[in-house]
Amino acid sequence: MASVAMVHAYADIPYDRSSFHLAGRSDCVANVASSLIVNALREIDVDLDSSSTANTEVKRHPFVGLVDHVSIMPLSSTTPSPAAEAAREIGNTLTTSNLVNVHYYGLACPNNTPLAKVRRESTGFFSSGGAIDYNNHNAKDGELTSASAKKGATTVGTPASFVENFNIRLTPNISFDRARTLTQFLRGRNIIAKGYGVEGVEALTLPYHVEGKETMYEVACNLTNPSVGSVDKVKAAIGDWIEMQKQQLMEERDKDTADERYGYEYFIDEAYPVGTTETQCIDVLAMKSGDEEAFRDLYDEEVYHNFQRYLK
């Protein structure tokens, strides 16, 4: 089994962000990730003071700094402890760089504070990027940057289990208010209070701007317990939400044509996974062939070319 591998690299041009997914032995992941992050912090210049309020930033995904989020997740064959130790090692390296303020969460944090709470109470995440005008949070705007951190802040932590990401991009037919109803319909915290939601799902409504198209919205989901609140269950909930919206629209408009007009394509532009799954990471680490080094070189080259394609 490989000590460390780059499983996936992704560039999201409309949100002006990239992500890199490593898997392997915790110490190797910590070393490679630390090197990648510190080099990025040193080589990339960004004016965070102006970016938090600039009109051009409204299309960005919320963020707290140049390197927004480092998540070290345990795979099924390991306990969370090595992942948490790796997260703290990365955090220590970043603190030493004096370029970012580090905020720990999850098992890397003494109080096991959830990521959402750290973002809301210790950073300006929910008042940055596309979240500024579209979500009502009491985030502390002044904490996006600080005098001692040239490149903003970074959240570093370890969730209790592997977290998957799934996004639902809505069509221009869907207003912000209607998009928010889908966000509420998917959130796991609404199961007890409101009778709907998918267990373990965290969701956020964001604007998604594609050049040449009308304003669109996207519901970004974290699946914090994908073995229970799976992608399939999210998709099933989307179908239930569509039926509810269809009935509402049929009551508001022409019932004779509404049933045909308001199909899946009326509401959903694309529903798609982002990043990797636990199984994918394990499979990449376990890949074998006659010439393992050459085989892994080919895999690395494929990841690189896919990343280049995202950038175009």
N, C-alpha and C positions, 0 to 999 in steps of 0.2 A: 504494500500500500504506500502511496506517495506521502511524503512528509507535509507538503503543502501544494495546492494547485489553485490557479485562477479559474474558477468555475464559470464565471459569467461577468461580462462588462457591458454596461448599458449607458447610452447617452439619450437624454430626453430633451430635445431641442426646444420645444415650446416652453418648458419650465426652466431652461438654462441650467441643467444639472446633469451629473453623471454618477453612476454607482459601480462599485467593483466588489465582487463576491469571491472571497477566498475560503478554502476549506483545508483542513489538515490538522496536524498536531498543534496543540494550543501554543506552545512556545514558538513554533515556526510561524504560525499565523500572526502572533504578536510582533515578531521581528519584521516580517514582510510588510504588515499593515503599518507599523510605525514608520518604516522607511518611506513607504508610499505617501503617507499623510504629511510627514515633515517636509519631504521634497516638494509636495504640492503647495504647502504653506509658504515655503521659501521662494518658489518660482513664480507663483501666480499672484498678481496684484489686483486688488479690488478695493473700491471706495465704499466701505460699508456705511459710513456716516451719511452719504447721500442716497445710497440704494434703498434705505428703509422708507423713504418718502417719495422717491422719484416715480412719476407716472408710468414710466416704462416698466417698473417693477411689479405692477399690478398683475401681470401674467405669470409671475414667478411662483414656484411652489414655496410655501413658508420655509423660512430658514433662520438659523441663529448665527451663522458665520460661514466663512469660506469652506471649511469642512464641517458640515452640519451635524452629522450623526455617524457614530461608530457603534455597531451592534455586534457583539461576540456571542453567538448562540451555540448551545450544546447540541450535538447530534445524538440520535437515539442510543448509540452504543456507548455514550459517555455520561458522566455525572456533570452537573452544572459548575462544580467548583473550579476545574481547570479553565473553563471559559471565563469565569468571573476574575480569576487571577490574571488571565491574558488581558482582559479589559482594563484592569487596574495598571498593568504594566504599560499598556499603550497610553493610558491617561497620564501616567508619570512622565513618560517621554514627551508628551505634548506640553505638559506643564513646564518641563525643563526648557522647552524651546522658547518660552516667553512670548509666543505668538497668539495663543488662544487661551480663553478661560475654559476650564474643563468642568463640566457638570456630570456627576455620576448618577446612574439610575439602576433599578433592578437589583440583581444579586451582586453587582459591583459596588453598590451603595450600602453603607452601614445600616440604613433604615429600610432597605429594599423598596425605595420610593418608585412608583410607576413612572414610566417615561412621560406620559401625558401630564402628570402633576408637576414633574420637573420643568417641562416646557412652559407650563402655564404660570408657575410661581417663581421660577428662577431665570427665565429668558423672555425674549420678545417674540417667540415663535408664532404665536397666534395673532400678532399684529404686524406681521411681515409679509412680503410678497403678495400673492393673490388673496391672502386672508384678511388684508387690511380693511377692505370695504364690504366684505361678504360674510364675515362671521363675528358675532358679538361676544367677545371674551374680555376679561379684565386683565389682560397681559400687561406687563410693565414695559412700555415702549422704550424707556431709557436704557434697558439692559441688553439691547441687541449688541452694543459694542461697549468697550471700556477703554480708558486711557492706557491700561496696562496690557491690552490685548489687541494688537494691530489687525488681526484677522477675525475678530469676533469671538464667538464661543463655539464649543463642540460638546455635544452630549455623547457620553461614552458609557456603555452598560451591557448588562447581560439579562435577557428575559429568562423566565423559568423554562421555556421550551422554544423550539424553532418557530419563528414567525414568518408567515407568508404574506405577500402583498397582492392585492387584486383591485383593479380600477374599472369603473364603469363610466365611459364617456357618453354623454347624452347628446341628442341631436339638437339643432337650433330651435326645434319646436318646443323645447322644454325650458321654461322660465327658471329663474333662480329659486323662487318660492316652491315650485313643483320639484325641482331637483333636491331641495332640502327635505322634502317628504320621503324621498328614497333613502337619504342619509339616515333619517330617523327610523325608517322601516328596517334598516339593516343593523343598526347599533345593538350590540348584545346587552347593554345596560338597560334597554327598554323592555326586555322580556317580562320582568316581574311587574313593573309599573304600568306598562301599556299593552302587554299581551302580544307584542311582536318583536322581531329582532333575531339575529343569528348569534348563537353563543360564542363569546370571545372576539366578536368583530368590533373594531373601532373604525369609525368612518368620519370623513371630513368633506364638505362641499367646497370645490374650488373652481374658479374660471379656467377654461382651457382655450387659449387663442390659437387658431390655425390661420396663417396668412391667407387672405382671399376668401375666408369663410366668415359667417356670422358668429357672434359670441356663442360659445358652447360652455357647458359645465361638466365637471367630472366629479364623481364620488370616489374618493381614494380610501381604500380599506386595508387595515391591518388585521390579519387573521391570527390572533394570538394563541389560539388553540385549534389548529387546522385538522387535527384528528377528530374533533367533534364539530366545530364550526367550519366545515370544509368549503372549498370552491363550489362544489356541487350544491351545497345547501344555500350558498349565496346566490347562485344562479336560479335555484328554485324560488328563493325569496324575491328575486327580481321579477320572475314570472308572475308571482302573486301581486306584487306592486303594480305591474302593468295592467292586470285585470281590474284592480281597484281604480286606477286612473282612467281606464277605458270606460268603466261604468259611470264615472263622474262626468267625463266628456260627453258621453251619450245622453246624459240628463241635461247637459248644458247646450248641446248642439243638435244637429239633424240626426235623429235616431236611425233613419233609413239607410244612411251611408256610413255612419260612424263605425259600425262593427268592422267593415272592410278597411276603412282609413286608418284606424288606430291599432295597427298590428305592432309587432316587436320593432320593426324598422322605423316606426314613427317616433318611438321613444329612445331607442338605444342605437348609438353610432357604432360603438365597439365595447365589449366587455372582455378584459384580458388580464392574465397574470403578469406580474412584474417581478423580475429577479429570479430566484431559484427556489427549489423545494428541498426538504431534507433528503429525500430519496435521490434527487439529482446530485447533491453534494457527495453522498456516500458512494454512488455509482461512479462518479468521476475519480474519486480517490482509489477505488478498487479496480479501475481499468487495467488490463494487462494484455500484452502481446509478445510476440517473439523478441522484438527489439523495443523494449519499454521506453527507452530514452527517445528514440526516433518517433515512437507513437505519441508520446506526450508533447514533443515538439510540434507535431501536426495539429494536436488539439489546441495548443497555445496559439498557433497561427490562425486557426479557425476562430477562436475567441477574439483575437486582434482584428481580423477582417470583419467580423460581425459588428464590432465596436465602431470601426471606420464607416461601415454602412449606416449605422445610426446617426453619425455625425453629418451625413450628406442631406 
